[in-house]
């Protein structure tokens, strides 16, 4: 799994609340069975605009955000569908960090599996980071320290659950973590449950 | 010792090992696998040379990409055809049971799991699908996961999870005449808001919930994710046990008695403490319709689209304005009378037999209005056969509805069922997001009876006022 330690990069502002994973990765592209090269579909309908021509106002179509690696988004980013394609597409489009006040829970979990760090901040701090993104001021995100360093103002602290932070810092895959640590515990659990709830075995 | 909630009991029973404060390795008893979220999971297993730990605990079926007509022919869309074929190949390669499109049991994962008795109280069940909360209606700890987690469950039969906080939604009183589980569900989502359930496992309780059939309970638990909660639960009771008894994969004989004794313990204790409690009065609920582009943006059908000018905050005003703009509505516009172009009856929310009966009851009173395209998509082959045995297909056909083959269809618009830009749809599905039913399409979520009534009238109506 791809690890994440620190990143200094440009941030793109997307203040709308409740951006769902259907908007991040439209359903019609879910027929693709691979997970690589999906960046071209990220926010596809919003990029295209109503007439089909690229919408020059959409933030990710603006030349100054073309190299953005951080997305600063409104409340509840990534709500709705569990589609991990949303993460694969964001990562392929160059994003390593998504900042919001809250995330859809499944999207949040999916980010960690794909080398993307979801950062949760307060509404006031989100406003500051949106302003930085609008101004084109780069941000530095340090996972180990739990800090967003800004050119324009004081550091913003954030928390990441230790079990998720450790895996992301080290690039550890979930399956390896479990099987390395809990193989015997799994065997024992299954043996005891086979006796207690035999109808499930 | 204080009592425990149902969620806490289910959690404790599946804890393989405590890892960290509030974080455990959680055992997964069963998983449902569909064609969209599984190809990358199987590919991951192959790349790492891993096997499936317990193939017999998984069940694979295609539902999202499948066409709902011409099922005797190969799927026309080559990508969909390949995706559906790949599921069969993967299931075969890893020794997992698979129901092909030709199998009479094929259907939407969240409809067939309960139908087959694959879903049982007290188990943990996952699927790469956010509406997996549906199975919580049986007192199962069921939640949606991503494809990477699907791969993890296939390989390790477990997931690291953080324990959720608990939220009890108590619905007192009784639903009024013409008011259904869907109206209750939309009311709950509106009351909690789209983020109200984030971080929580919801348990639905109270007289109105107890009075619901299993179909109604599934509708309620299904949309927990629309309030942000991955888990929705209802304690199993006699209604649950009666539904399960005799299902093909349900325990039978001696095992039934043992299972039943265990299942009867699956309730929140009297003195259990929830982190949060919400009360809802069933009697106050009217048939409900969404006006916006988020499932919490709904109102009683007798109500109006809101006015951004009276919103509580500037952010809320922007949200409302954007939604009204997309939906082509004016502030203060009444919902009754809105002309529709399409009606969709189906989905994992409302594609079960009771839903089709409710829609047919309305459909028998008239004909689909000129210019309206109305389709009925049964949630599964079993639902379709049952409906046909009851003559519901004839009622729909005579009224001008199209009668289709089972699948997710217009709920996700991944197959060839898709709306044209700007078209307005009365839909029994679960999401009214921008573009959900097609680019630029406008979705109004409502109950099956309300959607059928809208199809006949050609506009949104209050089903309570249309009785013959």
HADDOCK unambig.tbl for C-alpha pairs under 7 A between the chains (distance, minus, plus):
assign (segid A and resid 27 and name CA) (segid B and resid 412 and name CA) 6.76 0.50 0.50
assign (segid A and resid 27 and name CA) (segid B and resid 413 and name CA) 6.98 0.50 0.50
assign (segid A and resid 27 and name CA) (segid B and resid 414 and name CA) 5.66 0.50 0.50
assign (segid A and resid 28 and name CA) (segid B and resid 414 and name CA) 5.07 0.50 0.50
assign (segid A and resid 30 and name CA) (segid B and resid 36 and name CA) 6.56 0.50 0.50
assign (segid A and resid 31 and name CA) (segid B and resid 36 and name CA) 6.92 0.50 0.50
assign (segid A and resid 31 and name CA) (segid B and resid 79 and name CA) 5.85 0.50 0.50
assign (segid A and resid 31 and name CA) (segid B and resid 80 and name CA) 5.85 0.50 0.50
assign (segid A and resid 31 and name CA) (segid B and resid 83 and name CA) 6.48 0.50 0.50
assign (segid A and resid 32 and name CA) (segid B and resid 79 and name CA) 6.86 0.50 0.50
assign (segid A and resid 33 and name CA) (segid B and resid 39 and name CA) 5.84 0.50 0.50
assign (segid A and resid 33 and name CA) (segid B and resid 40 and name CA) 6.78 0.50 0.50
assign (segid A and resid 33 and name CA) (segid B and resid 83 and name CA) 6.54 0.50 0.50
assign (segid A and resid 34 and name CA) (segid B and resid 40 and name CA) 6.29 0.50 0.50
assign (segid A and resid 35 and name CA) (segid B and resid 40 and name CA) 6.73 0.50 0.50
assign (segid A and resid 76 and name CA) (segid B and resid 195 and name CA) 6.73 0.50 0.50
assign (segid A and resid 80 and name CA) (segid B and resid 225 and name CA) 6.90 0.50 0.50
assign (segid A and resid 80 and name CA) (segid B and resid 226 and name CA) 6.63 0.50 0.50
assign (segid A and resid 81 and name CA) (segid B and resid 129 and name CA) 6.83 0.50 0.50
assign (segid A and resid 81 and name CA) (segid B and resid 130 and name CA) 5.42 0.50 0.50
assign (segid A and resid 82 and name CA) (segid B and resid 128 and name CA) 6.57 0.50 0.50
assign (segid A and resid 82 and name CA) (segid B and resid 129 and name CA) 5.46 0.50 0.50
assign (segid A and resid 82 and name CA) (segid B and resid 130 and name CA) 5.07 0.50 0.50
assign (segid A and resid 82 and name CA) (segid B and resid 144 and name CA) 6.62 0.50 0.50
assign (segid A and resid 82 and name CA) (segid B and resid 145 and name CA) 6.13 0.50 0.50
assign (segid A and resid 82 and name CA) (segid B and resid 146 and name CA) 5.50 0.50 0.50
assign (segid A and resid 83 and name CA) (segid B and resid 37 and name CA) 6.87 0.50 0.50
assign (segid A and resid 83 and name CA) (segid B and resid 146 and name CA) 6.16 0.50 0.50
assign (segid A and resid 84 and name CA) (segid B and resid 146 and name CA) 5.39 0.50 0.50
assign (segid A and resid 84 and name CA) (segid B and resid 147 and name CA) 6.08 0.50 0.50
assign (segid A and resid 104 and name CA) (segid B and resid 228 and name CA) 6.56 0.50 0.50
assign (segid A and resid 105 and name CA) (segid B and resid 198 and name CA) 6.80 0.50 0.50
assign (segid A and resid 106 and name CA) (segid B and resid 145 and name CA) 6.04 0.50 0.50
assign (segid A and resid 106 and name CA) (segid B and resid 146 and name CA) 6.64 0.50 0.50
assign (segid A and resid 110 and name CA) (segid B and resid 146 and name CA) 6.04 0.50 0.50
assign (segid A and resid 113 and name CA) (segid B and resid 148 and name CA) 6.74 0.50 0.50
assign (segid A and resid 174 and name CA) (segid B and resid 152 and name CA) 6.81 0.50 0.50
assign (segid A and resid 175 and name CA) (segid B and resid 152 and name CA) 5.43 0.50 0.50
assign (segid A and resid 175 and name CA) (segid B and resid 156 and name CA) 6.51 0.50 0.50
assign (segid A and resid 179 and name CA) (segid B and resid 156 and name CA) 6.83 0.50 0.50
assign (segid A and resid 185 and name CA) (segid B and resid 16 and name CA) 6.42 0.50 0.50
assign (segid A and resid 186 and name CA) (segid B and resid 16 and name CA) 6.31 0.50 0.50
assign (segid A and resid 189 and name CA) (segid B and resid 16 and name CA) 6.03 0.50 0.50
assign (segid A and resid 199 and name CA) (segid B and resid 251 and name CA) 5.87 0.50 0.50
assign (segid A and resid 199 and name CA) (segid B and resid 255 and name CA) 6.24 0.50 0.50
